[in-house]
Amino acid sequence: MADPRNTSAQCRNCGCDADATLDVPTGHVAVPAARTGESESLPSLARTRLELDEMGDEEAWLWRLVDEADRVFAAAPEPPPADRLTEAERQLALATTFEERIQMQIRAAQTALASPLSWLRPSHRAAVVRQLKRDRATAVIAAVQRRRAAEVRDRLRSATGRRTAYLAEHHVTLAAGRNARSELVKVIDDLIEGYASLTDQPVWFRFGIGSPATTPDWLTAARQAVAKRRRSQLDEIIPRELA
C-alpha cells in the first residue's frame, strides 16, 4: 500500500518538510473530502497515550478508502512503455513515407509510358518499364510493412486506451482514496505532535526514530513509524482481505 506519509506536508512539531510523491491518479469529477462538513483544522487538545494509541472509526474508514483505491489502481491494465509507443509511431511514419514514395514513382512511370513520345526513345522506355516492374514489387512489400507497423501501433494504443478507460471508470474510488490519504497525513501529523508532547513517550517513538535535531529527514521517519503501527493495528481489528 502506498503510505500516506509520503504526501508533502510540514510537521508542526519539527517544522521540517518531507518530499512526496502521490501515485494514485485522480478523476475529473469532484469527490467530497473525507471529512465533509467538518472544519479543516480541529482545536489541538492534549491527549493521553491511551487516547493516541486508540484508533477511531473515522480513521479506520480513511484507511479503508486508501486500501480500496490502492486495490483498484493495482488492478488497472498495465500501460505499454512510453518509448515503445513512440518508436511504433516513428516506424509507422517511416513505412508510410516509403510506401508513398514508391507509389509516386509508379505513377510517374505510368504517366511517362502513357505518352506517345516515349516510343521515340525505345531504350529509355525499356528502362522505365523495368523500373516500373521493380517498383510494383517493392510496393507490395512496402504495403505489408506499413500494415504491420500500423498493427503494432494500434495494439499499443489499444492497451493505453484500456487503462485510460479503466481509470476513468473508477475515478470516484481513486479520488476518494486520494482525499482520504490527505486526511490521513493530517491525522498522522497530529499523532506525531501528540506523542512528541508526552512526558512518557512510548519506546518505539522515543528511541526508534530519533529526534528532529539529530535525525535527518526525521518527519519522514516519524510518519513511517506511525503509519506502520496504525496499519498493523487496523489489520488486527479487521484483516485486510475482509475489509
Backbone hydrogen bonds, N-H to C=O, Kabsch-Sander energy under -0.5 kcal/mol:
donor,donor_aa,acceptor,acceptor_aa,energy
3,D,1,M,-0.7
6,N,3,D,-1.5
7,T,4,P,-1.7
11,C,16,C,-1.5
15,G,11,C,-2.1
18,A,9,A,-1.0
23,D,21,T,-0.5
27,G,171,H,-0.6
36,T,33,A,-1.0
38,E,35,R,-2.3
45,L,43,P,-0.7
52,L,48,T,-2.2
53,D,49,R,-2.5
54,E,50,L,-1.6
56,G,54,E,-0.6
60,A,56,G,-2.2
61,W,57,D,-2.3
62,L,58,E,-2.1
63,W,59,E,-2.3
64,R,60,A,-1.9
65,L,61,W,-2.0
66,V,62,L,-2.1
67,D,63,W,-2.7
68,E,64,R,-2.7
69,A,65,L,-2.2
70,D,66,V,-2.5
71,R,67,D,-2.5
72,V,68,E,-2.4
73,F,69,A,-2.6
74,A,70,D,-2.4
75,A,71,R,-1.3
76,A,73,F,-1.3
85,L,81,P,-1.8
86,T,82,A,-2.2
87,E,83,D,-2.2
88,A,84,R,-2.1
89,E,85,L,-2.2
90,R,86,T,-2.0
91,Q,87,E,-2.7
92,L,88,A,-2.1
93,A,89,E,-2.1
94,L,90,R,-2.3
95,A,91,Q,-2.5
96,T,92,L,-2.6
97,T,93,A,-2.3
98,F,94,L,-2.4
99,E,95,A,-2.3
100,E,96,T,-2.4
101,R,97,T,-2.1
102,I,98,F,-2.2
103,Q,99,E,-2.3
104,M,100,E,-2.0
105,Q,101,R,-2.0
106,I,102,I,-2.2
107,R,103,Q,-2.4
108,A,104,M,-2.4
109,A,105,Q,-2.3
110,Q,106,I,-2.5
111,T,107,R,-2.3
112,A,108,A,-2.2
113,L,109,A,-2.5
114,A,110,Q,-1.6
115,S,111,T,-0.6
115,S,112,A,-0.9
118,S,115,S,-1.6
119,W,116,P,-1.5
120,L,117,L,-1.6
121,R,118,S,-1.1
125,R,121,R,-2.5
126,A,122,P,-2.5
127,A,123,S,-1.9
128,V,124,H,-2.2
129,V,125,R,-2.3
130,R,126,A,-2.3
131,Q,127,A,-2.4
132,L,128,V,-2.3
133,K,129,V,-2.0
134,R,130,R,-1.9
135,D,131,Q,-2.7
136,R,132,L,-2.3
137,A,133,K,-1.8
138,T,134,R,-2.5
139,A,135,D,-2.4
140,V,136,R,-1.2
141,I,137,A,-1.5
142,A,138,T,-2.8
143,A,139,A,-2.2
144,V,140,V,-1.9
145,Q,141,I,-2.5
146,R,142,A,-2.4
147,R,143,A,-2.3
148,R,144,V,-2.4
149,A,145,Q,-2.3
150,A,146,R,-2.4
151,E,147,R,-2.2
152,V,148,R,-2.2
153,R,149,A,-2.3
154,D,150,A,-2.8
155,R,151,E,-2.3
156,L,152,V,-2.1
157,R,153,R,-2.4
158,S,154,D,-2.3
159,A,155,R,-1.9
160,T,156,L,-2.0
161,G,157,R,-2.6
162,R,158,S,-2.4
163,R,159,A,-1.8
164,T,160,T,-2.4
165,A,161,G,-2.7
166,Y,162,R,-2.3
167,L,163,R,-2.6
168,A,164,T,-2.1
169,E,165,A,-2.2
170,H,166,Y,-1.7
171,H,168,A,-1.1
174,L,170,H,-2.2
175,A,171,H,-2.6
176,A,172,V,-2.5
177,G,173,T,-2.0
178,R,174,L,-1.8
179,N,175,A,-2.4
180,A,176,A,-2.5
181,R,177,G,-2.3
182,S,178,R,-2.0
183,E,179,N,-2.0
184,L,180,A,-2.4
185,V,181,R,-1.6
186,K,182,S,-1.4
187,V,183,E,-2.2
188,I,184,L,-3.1
189,D,185,V,-2.5
190,D,186,K,-2.2
191,L,187,V,-2.1
192,I,188,I,-2.5
193,E,189,D,-2.3
194,G,190,D,-2.4
195,Y,191,L,-3.1
196,A,192,I,-2.4
197,S,193,E,-1.3
198,L,195,Y,-1.0
205,F,202,P,-0.7
206,R,202,P,-2.9
207,F,203,V,-2.7
208,G,203,V,-0.9
209,I,205,F,-0.7
214,T,211,S,-0.9
215,T,211,S,-2.5
218,W,215,T,-0.9
221,A,217,D,-1.8
222,A,218,W,-2.8
223,R,219,L,-2.7
224,Q,220,T,-2.6
225,A,221,A,-2.3
226,V,222,A,-2.6
227,A,223,R,-3.0
228,K,224,Q,-2.3
229,R,225,A,-1.9
230,R,226,V,-2.6
231,R,227,A,-2.6
232,S,228,K,-2.3
233,Q,229,R,-2.4
234,L,230,R,-2.5
235,D,231,R,-2.5
236,E,232,S,-1.4
237,I,233,Q,-1.4
238,I,234,L,-2.7
242,L,239,P,-1.9
243,A,240,R,-1.3
